[in-house]
Amino acid sequence: MTHREIKRQARELVRWGYANLGHYGEETDDGERVESVLLGSVFSVMPSGKYYMPWANSNVDLCPRCKGAGCDYCGHLGSREAYEDELMGEALEEEADRLGCFTESGEGDPCDIFLKRVVEASNGEIEEDVDE
């Protein structure tokens, strides 16, 4: 995938999530509301469809250009797919931040990726802290 394709997919996914945020949420102890929607799992969202563990690297394919040595094509990571996943994570967070939101892994399943927004309470009412 190209960087442009990754950014487009991230933008579409986050915008879909943003449109559905109001349907799901929970109140916090300090009166705020955290709205949340599941964007998907790393297996469906990330270009590689893989979940990386820090102690394991046998599931990572080496970069076809540098064979793991590191180059611009793989972001000097030695793996094009790991680089594409990194770009996707950054693009998701960038688009979420632009909308006043953030992304977060699931508490019960760290493979889940959620879009979340904190809405502050004011005068007993919930108001959005984001300009559309």
Secondary structure, DSSP 8 states (H G I E B T S, - for coil): --HHHHHHHHHHHHHHHHHTGGGSEEE-TTS-EEEEEEEEEHHHHSTT-----TT--TTS---TTTTTS--GGGTTTT-HHHHHHHHHHHHHHHHHHHTT-EEEE-SS-TTEEEEEEEEEEETTEEE-----
